[in-house]
Amino acid sequence: MNGFHFRRLKSGIWPVYLLLYFGLNSFAQDASCKAEADAQQLLMRTPHHTYSTETGGNHSVLSEDIVLPGGVFWGTGGVWRRSTTSMQAFARDTADSVKELRDCRRISDEAVNGIAATKYTSHNQASGGDATVWIARGNGLVLKSEARFEGRLISSRYEYSNVQAPSNVH
């Protein structure tokens, strides 16, 4: 996934990979990135529902991703699609990609929706992108992320309870 260009993956679920994208370059994983790498790997092994907003210019785009062992789904504007890639394949790709995370910094401890979390930032020299991620202190799951790239901001929040496949998949 090194050299990944910022575009919608053929599967359609790119918000899940924003954390990976903003931490990739050609060096070995920085030891300071262990917490983020572990959280990203855990995210891809855990059923979750992601709600994302991309803003840039004069518009905003809302999207959602649902990642389950039985399927991966992405939706926007109330229309849901099933990905051609499985949760297991995303987990394998994530495990390979996080080995190359760089320049991660622990910023502070903050609560996200009442859950104690640690806030981390990273910067990618090659892309010029910056990312911030909030990781739950109790279970190590990603709760929230923000990524800035080419004048765009992508904000995502992650939920882990009662995650179910959408009923209206096209």
Backbone as CSV, one residue per row, in Angstrom:
resi,resn,N_x,N_y,N_z,CA_x,CA_y,CA_z,C_x,C_y,C_z
1,MET,0.820,-1.179,0.000,0.000,0.000,0.000,0.866,1.246,0.000
2,ASN,2.169,1.102,0.106,3.072,2.238,0.026,2.898,2.911,-1.335
3,GLY,2.854,4.225,-1.381,2.619,4.930,-2.632,1.141,5.076,-2.950
4,PHE,0.277,4.691,-2.022,-1.161,4.799,-2.188,-1.534,6.232,-2.520
5,HIS,-2.329,6.430,-3.531,-2.784,7.768,-3.899,-4.141,8.018,-3.267
6,PHE,-4.366,9.242,-2.822,-5.611,9.587,-2.166,-6.744,9.556,-3.171
7,ARG,-7.458,8.462,-3.168,-8.607,8.270,-4.039,-9.463,7.188,-3.422
8,ARG,-10.678,7.073,-3.837,-11.558,6.035,-3.307,-11.025,4.690,-3.782
9,LEU,-10.820,3.804,-2.836,-10.375,2.459,-3.172,-11.458,1.773,-3.985
10,LYS,-11.074,0.784,-4.798,-12.068,0.121,-5.626,-13.184,-0.492,-4.793
11,SER,-12.890,-0.813,-3.550,-13.914,-1.353,-2.671,-14.875,-0.269,-2.215
12,GLY,-14.447,0.984,-2.291,-15.302,2.084,-1.900,-15.137,2.551,-0.474
13,ILE,-14.331,1.889,0.354,-14.246,2.342,1.724,-12.877,2.923,2.020
14,TRP,-12.687,4.178,1.767,-11.393,4.794,2.032,-11.301,5.475,3.382
15,PRO,-12.391,5.916,4.048,-12.171,6.552,5.348,-11.456,5.652,6.347
16,VAL,-11.705,4.361,6.297,-11.038,3.429,7.197,-9.533,3.460,7.001
17,TYR,-9.079,3.725,5.774,-7.663,3.708,5.472,-6.978,5.057,5.618
18,LEU,-7.707,6.088,5.996,-7.077,7.398,6.135,-5.940,7.374,7.143
19,LEU,-6.142,6.695,8.236,-5.090,6.633,9.242,-3.829,6.007,8.677
20,LEU,-3.990,4.980,7.862,-2.837,4.337,7.244,-2.154,5.274,6.268
21,TYR,-2.934,5.915,5.429,-2.370,6.760,4.388,-1.494,7.861,4.956
22,PHE,-1.962,8.488,6.013,-1.238,9.622,6.542,-0.021,9.230,7.355
23,GLY,0.213,7.949,7.546,1.376,7.516,8.278,2.369,6.736,7.450
24,LEU,2.201,6.662,6.131,3.058,5.810,5.324,4.209,6.558,4.667
25,ASN,5.374,5.961,4.677,6.480,6.332,3.810,7.416,5.144,3.726
26,SER,8.614,5.303,3.231,9.438,4.154,2.896,10.357,3.669,4.017
27,PHE,10.182,4.112,5.247,11.054,3.713,6.331,10.378,2.679,7.215
28,ALA,11.162,2.033,8.070,10.612,1.084,9.032,9.767,1.831,10.048
29,GLN,8.850,1.119,10.688,7.956,1.758,11.647,8.742,2.425,12.761
30,ASP,8.381,3.645,13.057,8.942,4.407,14.162,8.376,3.815,15.457
31,ALA,9.208,3.608,16.457,8.762,3.038,17.727,7.665,3.880,18.366
32,SER,7.654,5.191,18.103,6.632,6.069,18.668,5.252,5.802,18.074
33,CYS,5.181,5.012,17.025,3.915,4.742,16.345,3.258,3.440,16.790
34,LYS,3.825,2.770,17.769,3.295,1.468,18.187,1.826,1.558,18.609
35,ALA,1.453,2.544,19.408,0.063,2.660,19.870,-0.892,2.845,18.695
36,GLU,-0.530,3.706,17.731,-1.378,3.917,16.562,-1.447,2.668,15.699
37,ALA,-0.318,2.006,15.494,-0.289,0.789,14.678,-1.161,-0.291,15.315
38,ASP,-1.025,-0.467,16.624,-1.834,-1.468,17.322,-3.322,-1.144,17.208
39,ALA,-3.680,0.133,17.364,-5.085,0.540,17.291,-5.655,0.320,15.884
40,GLN,-4.875,0.597,14.856,-5.340,0.404,13.489,-5.541,-1.075,13.184
41,GLN,-4.639,-1.911,13.671,-4.801,-3.350,13.465,-6.028,-3.868,14.207
42,LEU,-6.234,-3.390,15.435,-7.408,-3.779,16.206,-8.691,-3.307,15.512
43,LEU,-8.689,-2.097,14.992,-9.842,-1.561,14.264,-10.255,-2.494,13.137
44,MET,-9.294,-2.973,12.370,-9.627,-3.802,11.210,-10.013,-5.235,11.586
45,ARG,-9.804,-5.625,12.833,-10.231,-6.958,13.300,-11.531,-6.891,14.104
46,THR,-12.040,-5.678,14.323,-13.210,-5.473,15.176,-14.367,-4.929,14.343
47,PRO,-15.543,-5.559,14.397,-16.703,-4.997,13.692,-16.934,-3.553,14.146
48,HIS,-17.156,-2.667,13.175,-17.368,-1.261,13.511,-18.161,-0.541,12.432
49,HIS,-18.676,0.611,12.820,-19.434,1.494,11.931,-18.739,2.849,11.983
50,THR,-18.298,3.330,10.835,-17.596,4.608,10.735,-18.510,5.636,10.084
51,TYR,-18.565,6.816,10.686,-19.306,7.951,10.138,-18.275,9.014,9.784
52,SER,-18.210,9.424,8.523,-17.187,10.376,8.085,-17.809,11.572,7.385
53,THR,-17.147,12.715,7.560,-17.499,13.941,6.842,-16.232,14.472,6.199
54,GLU,-16.272,14.663,4.888,-15.162,15.262,4.166,-15.573,16.670,3.770
55,THR,-14.771,17.651,4.170,-15.047,19.030,3.791,-13.851,19.586,3.037
56,GLY,-14.150,20.376,2.048,-13.126,21.023,1.249,-13.804,21.931,0.256
57,GLY,-13.200,23.083,0.012,-13.862,24.029,-0.881,-15.160,24.473,-0.257
58,ASN,-16.217,24.420,-1.021,-17.527,24.867,-0.540,-18.504,23.731,-0.323
59,HIS,-18.016,22.508,-0.146,-18.950,21.393,0.006,-18.492,20.415,1.089
60,SER,-19.453,19.615,1.525,-19.197,18.536,2.476,-19.822,17.261,1.933
61,VAL,-19.150,16.147,2.166,-19.668,14.842,1.759,-19.705,13.960,2.994
62,LEU,-20.873,13.384,3.262,-21.039,12.464,4.375,-20.967,11.045,3.841
63,SER,-20.286,10.156,4.557,-20.230,8.754,4.155,-20.166,7.879,5.397
64,GLU,-20.471,6.611,5.210,-20.425,5.644,6.295,-19.787,4.362,5.781
65,ASP,-19.142,3.649,6.688,-18.586,2.329,6.407,-19.034,1.407,7.522
66,ILE,-19.385,0.191,7.168,-19.685,-0.844,8.152,-18.782,-2.024,7.821
67,VAL,-17.993,-2.432,8.805,-17.039,-3.512,8.612,-17.427,-4.650,9.554
68,LEU,-17.781,-5.799,8.962,-18.212,-6.982,9.704,-17.503,-8.214,9.152
69,PRO,-17.379,-9.280,9.943,-16.776,-10.506,9.405,-17.523,-11.031,8.178
70,GLY,-18.830,-10.806,8.102,-19.624,-11.289,6.983,-19.693,-10.354,5.794
71,GLY,-19.041,-9.195,5.853,-19.068,-8.269,4.732,-18.659,-6.871,5.128
72,VAL,-18.214,-6.119,4.131,-17.812,-4.733,4.310,-18.715,-3.895,3.416
73,PHE,-19.286,-2.830,3.976,-20.260,-2.016,3.264,-19.879,-0.549,3.363
74,TRP,-20.223,0.224,2.342,-19.996,1.667,2.372,-21.228,2.350,1.799
75,GLY,-21.522,3.516,2.361,-22.723,4.211,1.942,-22.559,5.707,1.958
76,THR,-23.311,6.339,1.088,-23.397,7.797,1.051,-24.765,8.165,0.490
77,GLY,-25.343,9.214,1.027,-26.656,9.653,0.554,-27.738,8.608,0.724
78,GLY,-27.604,7.727,1.710,-28.608,6.691,1.950,-28.488,5.472,1.054
79,VAL,-27.512,5.478,0.147,-27.301,4.344,-0.759,-26.111,3.533,-0.254
80,TRP,-26.338,2.242,-0.036,-25.303,1.345,0.479,-24.827,0.384,-0.598
81,ARG,-23.548,0.094,-0.580,-22.931,-0.869,-1.498,-22.107,-1.859,-0.676
82,ARG,-21.991,-3.058,-1.206,-21.158,-4.080,-0.570,-19.785,-4.052,-1.231
83,SER,-18.750,-4.069,-0.425,-17.380,-4.088,-0.937,-17.047,-5.463,-1.489
84,THR,-16.139,-5.498,-2.439,-15.667,-6.773,-2.978,-14.532,-7.342,-2.137
85,THR,-14.056,-6.583,-1.154,-12.965,-7.021,-0.283,-13.517,-7.363,1.094
86,SER,-12.971,-8.381,1.717,-13.453,-8.837,3.014,-12.770,-8.111,4.168
87,MET,-13.370,-8.234,5.337,-12.783,-7.693,6.559,-11.410,-8.316,6.793
88,GLN,-11.274,-9.604,6.510,-10.007,-10.300,6.705,-8.921,-9.751,5.777
89,ALA,-9.284,-9.434,4.540,-8.303,-8.867,3.604,-7.864,-7.477,4.058
90,PHE,-8.799,-6.663,4.540,-8.434,-5.342,5.057,-7.504,-5.482,6.256
91,ALA,-7.767,-6.450,7.117,-6.912,-6.665,8.290,-5.500,-7.064,7.862
92,ARG,-5.376,-7.931,6.856,-4.044,-8.320,6.354,-3.310,-7.120,5.766
93,ASP,-4.003,-6.315,4.961,-3.382,-5.118,4.367,-2.943,-4.139,5.449
94,THR,-3.769,-3.986,6.479,-3.442,-3.083,7.566,-2.199,-3.557,8.306
95,ALA,-2.124,-4.848,8.584,-0.964,-5.401,9.292,0.321,-5.127,8.529
96,ASP,0.277,-5.229,7.205,1.464,-4.937,6.394,1.772,-3.440,6.375
97,SER,0.743,-2.614,6.268,0.933,-1.172,6.095,1.414,-0.465,7.346
98,VAL,0.944,-0.874,8.517,1.308,-0.138,9.728,2.777,-0.312,10.097
99,LYS,3.452,-1.239,9.486,4.889,-1.405,9.732,5.669,-0.176,9.285
100,GLU,5.056,0.655,8.458,5.742,1.816,7.895,5.284,3.152,8.474
101,LEU,4.520,3.141,9.563,4.105,4.397,10.199,5.316,5.165,10.708
102,ARG,5.252,6.505,10.619,6.349,7.375,11.054,5.804,8.615,11.752
103,ASP,6.660,9.287,12.484,6.403,10.619,13.046,5.119,10.715,13.874
104,CYS,4.870,9.748,14.736,3.683,9.770,15.590,4.029,10.425,16.918
105,ARG,3.086,11.213,17.444,3.310,11.881,18.733,2.065,11.782,19.596
106,ARG,2.269,11.462,20.847,1.184,11.510,21.821,1.001,12.967,22.209
107,ILE,-0.218,13.473,22.117,-0.483,14.882,22.368,-1.079,15.101,23.755
108,SER,-2.139,14.368,24.074,-2.820,14.600,25.353,-3.791,13.465,25.642
109,ASP,-4.373,13.517,26.835,-5.477,12.638,27.192,-6.743,13.473,27.130
110,GLU,-7.766,12.941,26.453,-9.041,13.639,26.302,-10.156,12.614,26.336
111,ALA,-11.349,13.061,26.626,-12.518,12.194,26.565,-13.197,12.371,25.207
112,VAL,-13.666,11.270,24.642,-14.456,11.295,23.410,-15.779,10.618,23.742
113,ASN,-16.853,11.388,23.715,-18.175,10.887,24.097,-18.147,10.196,25.457
114,GLY,-17.426,10.799,26.404,-17.354,10.280,27.762,-16.384,9.127,27.965
115,ILE,-15.650,8.741,26.934,-14.684,7.640,27.023,-13.281,8.227,27.091
116,ALA,-12.507,7.809,28.084,-11.131,8.288,28.228,-10.307,7.831,27.027
117,ALA,-9.587,8.766,26.410,-8.817,8.468,25.201,-7.487,9.202,25.223
118,THR,-6.558,8.694,24.446,-5.280,9.359,24.229,-5.255,9.860,22.795
119,LYS,-4.851,11.108,22.623,-4.829,11.774,21.321,-3.402,11.712,20.759
120,TYR,-3.291,11.253,19.506,-2.012,11.157,18.810,-2.078,11.932,17.497
121,THR,-0.938,12.425,17.049,-0.855,13.043,15.726,0.265,12.386,14.939
122,SER,0.170,12.496,13.624,1.240,12.029,12.741,1.274,12.924,11.505
123,HIS,2.416,12.943,10.869,2.605,13.731,9.652,3.315,12.861,8.629
124,ASN,2.895,12.977,7.391,3.532,12.242,6.318,4.340,13.219,5.470
125,GLN,5.661,13.072,5.492,6.544,13.967,4.726,6.242,13.908,3.232
126,ALA,5.987,12.715,2.710,5.776,12.551,1.265,4.486,13.202,0.785
127,SER,3.388,13.034,1.540,2.095,13.556,1.100,1.807,14.946,1.623
128,GLY,2.485,15.325,2.718,2.173,16.595,3.357,0.922,16.528,4.201
129,GLY,0.361,15.346,4.394,-0.862,15.180,5.168,-0.601,15.067,6.652
130,ASP,-1.568,15.529,7.438,-1.520,15.435,8.888,-2.741,14.668,9.370
131,ALA,-2.552,13.857,10.403,-3.670,13.098,10.956,-3.641,13.195,12.475
132,THR,-4.829,13.149,13.050,-5.001,13.084,14.496,-5.938,11.919,14.765
133,VAL,-5.612,11.128,15.784,-6.444,9.975,16.127,-6.594,9.914,17.638
134,TRP,-7.808,9.565,18.095,-8.106,9.406,19.505,-8.322,7.919,19.749
135,ILE,-7.527,7.340,20.657,-7.561,5.911,20.936,-8.048,5.709,22.366
136,ALA,-9.068,4.862,22.531,-9.624,4.587,23.858,-8.562,3.989,24.766
137,ARG,-8.450,4.525,25.964,-7.435,4.040,26.903,-7.797,2.679,27.461
138,GLY,-9.064,2.347,27.564,-9.468,1.072,28.147,-9.276,-0.121,27.235
139,ASN,-9.661,0.009,25.967,-9.633,-1.147,25.071,-8.758,-0.962,23.831
140,GLY,-8.182,0.221,23.629,-7.279,0.443,22.503,-7.945,0.656,21.159
141,LEU,-9.266,0.847,21.135,-9.975,1.056,19.877,-9.945,2.524,19.454
142,VAL,-9.905,2.751,18.160,-9.969,4.110,17.607,-11.383,4.631,17.827
143,LEU,-11.489,5.820,18.408,-12.790,6.439,18.654,-13.110,7.534,17.648
144,LYS,-12.068,8.222,17.197,-12.263,9.395,16.339,-10.968,9.632,15.577
145,SER,-11.082,10.205,14.376,-9.891,10.593,13.631,-10.192,11.821,12.786
146,GLU,-9.141,12.583,12.509,-9.221,13.738,11.607,-7.991,13.694,10.726
147,ALA,-8.191,13.887,9.446,-7.073,13.892,8.505,-7.183,15.114,7.608
148,ARG,-6.059,15.790,7.427,-5.993,16.955,6.530,-5.077,16.605,5.371
149,PHE,-5.585,16.830,4.156,-4.838,16.494,2.963,-5.331,17.363,1.815
150,GLU,-4.404,18.033,1.142,-4.729,18.840,-0.040,-5.941,19.749,0.172
151,GLY,-5.971,20.459,1.302,-7.050,21.399,1.560,-8.358,20.765,1.993
152,ARG,-8.354,19.472,2.250,-9.565,18.780,2.699,-9.385,18.323,4.138
153,LEU,-10.495,18.243,4.845,-10.520,17.696,6.196,-11.504,16.544,6.198
154,ILE,-11.061,15.383,6.646,-11.934,14.229,6.774,-12.003,13.882,8.251
155,SER,-13.186,14.051,8.832,-13.427,13.748,10.240,-14.248,12.475,10.319
156,SER,-13.812,11.540,11.162,-14.516,10.266,11.297,-14.709,9.928,12.763
157,ARG,-15.827,9.278,13.042,-16.057,8.722,14.370,-16.412,7.255,14.188
158,TYR,-16.057,6.452,15.182,-16.172,5.002,15.083,-17.049,4.482,16.208
159,GLU,-17.988,3.598,15.862,-18.851,2.970,16.849,-18.693,1.458,16.752
160,TYR,-18.788,0.789,17.905,-18.508,-0.640,17.968,-19.658,-1.480,18.517
161,SER,-20.705,-0.862,19.025,-21.816,-1.650,19.569,-22.964,-1.689,18.573
162,ASN,-23.672,-2.810,18.600,-24.848,-3.018,17.731,-24.550,-2.767,16.256
163,VAL,-23.376,-3.175,15.778,-23.007,-2.998,14.366,-23.677,-4.100,13.548
164,GLN,-24.476,-3.690,12.563,-25.200,-4.626,11.714,-25.086,-4.186,10.267
165,ALA,-25.209,-5.153,9.379,-25.188,-4.846,7.944,-26.414,-3.992,7.606
166,PRO,-26.237,-3.052,6.660,-27.397,-2.241,6.247,-28.417,-3.117,5.533
167,SER,-29.679,-2.748,5.652,-30.746,-3.552,5.040,-30.987,-3.209,3.572
168,ASN,-30.518,-2.062,3.131,-30.807,-1.593,1.762,-29.545,-1.553,0.894
169,VAL,-28.859,-2.677,0.771,-27.616,-2.737,-0.014,-27.953,-2.899,-1.488
170,HIS,-27.280,-2.105,-2.325,-27.488,-2.184,-3.783,-26.367,-2.949,-4.430
